[in-house]
Structure formats: C-alpha cells, structure tokens
Amino acid sequence: MFAGRLRVRYNDEIMLDELKKIEQSAREKLANMGDIDATEVLKIQFLGRKGALSLMLRAIKNLPEQERIKTGSAANRLRQELEAAFDKKLAELKKTNHESVLQREWIDVTRPGVKTPRGHLHPLTLVRRDAEAIFHSMGFVTVEGPEVESERYNFDALNIPANHPARDMWDTFWLRSNQKSQKSKVKSQNDGRLLLRTHTSPVQIRYMETHEPPFRIIAPGRVFRYEATDASHEIQFYQLEGLMVDRHVSIANFKFVIQEFLRRLFRKQNLEIRLRPSYFPFVEPGFEVDVACIVCNQKGCSVCKRSGWLEMMGAGMVHQKVFAAVGYVPAEWTGFAFGIGLDRVVMMKYNIPDIRLFHSGDLRFLKQF
Ligand code: YSA
C-alpha cells in the first residue's frame, strides 16, 4: 500500500503520516466487520508478518536514530492499540456468534418427544401366541410341519384314501409336479401328488412317525382351501392342531382341556361350548366344537350366521387306523386330536365381523390392535 513510496522518501513526518493513515484505515474497516473469519484476515493484513505495520517497522530501521526512535515508538504503540482493537472486536463477534447459535439451536428439553411410528403384531399372531402359552402351561409342546404337503400326509395316512368321498370335505389347491422342488422339503416319490395342506392334521402323522407316546403336541400353522369366501370363510386361514396320546385318554380329558383353553383365552369363566357329533375319517367318534357367539351375545350376527353359535374346531378320538398307519401297536394307545380355526377365535375375541379384514391390508383395521 505505502511500501513503494517509503523506499523513495525516508522521513519521519511522512512515516508518522503513513502510520495515521494505517490506523484510520484499520479502524474504519474493523468497525464494519461482522464476520469472524474476515476479521482474522483483516488482522493479518494489518498486523501480520507481511502486514502494513510490519513493513512500516522494517522501513523505520533505515531512518536516522532520532527519527527512528520517534516513529518506532509511535509504530509500536499503534501495533499494540490495533492488536487490542482487533482482539476486542473478535471477542465481541465470537460472543454474538455463540449467542446466535444458542438462539438458533435452542430446544425445549421438557417438551414431549415426537413418537417414532412402530410396527406391531397382527391380531392373528397375538392370539396364536396366547393360545400357545395356554397349551404350553398344560404340558403341550409346539411342533411344525410344511405348508406344501403330499397327498399321503394330507389324506391317505389320515384314513382318507384316493376316491374316498371325504376328500370332498377339503377343496384342495393341487400343485403341478416339479422334480426340483419335490426333492427339497417334501418327498413325493411314494407320497402322491403335492398340494397346499388343507388342514394342520398331517402334522399329527409326521410327528407320530418319529415319536413314541405318551406326548402332547400343538401345531399352529397356515392352511389353504379352494373355496368361496364369505364373512367366516377364507381361502387361506390358520389352524391350531392339537394331539394328546397316552394309555387312557378319554373324551372327558378332551372336554376339560378345550374348555379350560377357551375360558382362559377369552377370559370368560362361564364361556359356553357345545360338542356336536361330526365325521372325520381320522377320528372315532368325531365331533365339532361350537362356542356361544360373543360377537352378538347369541342374538345372531354375520359371524355366527344368525345361529348364535360359531363353529371353532373339528375334533375326536384318534382312529386306530391312524395309529396303525404310523406303526403304533393298535389298542395300546388312545388319544384325542383337534383342529381349531384360529381366525374364528380371533374374530370372536376382538369382535371382528368379517374374516376377510385380516388380509385386506387396511391399516385402519390393523392399527386397532
Ligand atoms: C378334526 C379331527 C381331528 O382329530 C383333528 C383335527 C380336525 C379338524 C380337521 N382337520 C379340519 O380341518 N376340520 S374343519 O374342516 O372343520 O376345519 C376346522 C376348523 O377350521 C373349523 O371348525 C373352522 O373353525 C375353521 N375353518 C374351516 N374352514 C375355514 C375355517 N376358517 C376360516 N375359513 C375357512 N374357509
């Protein structure tokens, strides 16, 4: 700025005049500063090693002694004053900057937080878990079987051979044969065609083939039926199979277990059930269990089809032919078995008027649970 001229005219008056100009320029610019980084840069321009004042001090060395002492002390004083002014300004800027950050980033820690939406369990899962816990407390253990099943396990071993009219009870989704997939879970060489299991009863056979009595098992799972849907019928629904085999199992044992289960599940001590004689080829005798409709209090609704009763399960005493099919010595063992329609239980428990709501994907419905 002035260094070029200094080299030409060495004289203390000019030097003092230059010092004044430096001071004036520095103070004016400093007064307009509003930014910390720009102020640091400005400070270096005036006070840094190559800044205006340092160049002045270097030039002062070349003055005669008297003039050097006079201008030198003026320059040093100015350096100290400007350093103080810059430091003061920087301190102010840092303070206001800190305050504005605090202002901007202020949060009220006492305000209630924003809840992150969380998923939750489907009502069918909730009830299945409840049901499992109740049966576990009565000594039953949970076992599983495949959803893609063979004709042998779904029908033949359950005393329903091909062409038996009882097969019509279960409208079936048959699968097209595929060698690769057959190799995987379900062997099908001698087990007939593959299908989507129409009930959980084949799990009984799979379990008995590999285990000796006595035992108590439950097998919850998905089943499929090729049938028309309505308020209480779906093509895909859940069943919970139960099987207890021992030496002296009776219908009275079955009635106690199932009544206890339903009363605890519905938390209703006086829950009414009724056993109706029915036919399933794998039990003798066979029956169906109805529960007094809680949805309408037996006044009649779409769920119970205006009858006041909802059919919940098929059941019976295990047929000796089934024991023979799995290799047990006939007459040595007795047992009861049942297949509960879990969707219907959930409908009752939560007052759901239409089974089709379960898989509708309607969040207004699902968010209620
Ligand atoms: C019977 C005797 C046993 O020793 C063991 C199990 C059984 C049950 C048999 N395997 C069975 O599937 N019987 S069932 O066809 O009557 O179905 C059992 C229950 O599933 C019914 O009582 C009903 O609650 C439910 N269900 C049947 N079809 C349904 C259905 N739920 C929803 N939609 C459908 N389409």
Boltz pocket constraint, residues with backbone or C-beta under 6 A from the ligand:
constraints:
  - pocket:
      binder: B
      contacts: [[A, 169], [A, 198], [A, 199], [A, 200], [A, 201], [A, 225], [A, 227], [A, 228], [A, 232], [A, 233], [A, 234], [A, 235], [A, 237], [A, 238], [A, 239], [A, 242], [A, 280], [A, 282], [A, 283], [A, 286], [A, 287], [A, 289], [A, 311], [A, 312], [A, 313], [A, 314], [A, 315], [A, 316], [A, 317], [A, 318], [A, 336], [A, 337], [A, 338], [A, 339], [A, 340], [A, 341], [A, 342], [A, 343], [A, 344], [A, 355]]
      max_distance: 6.0
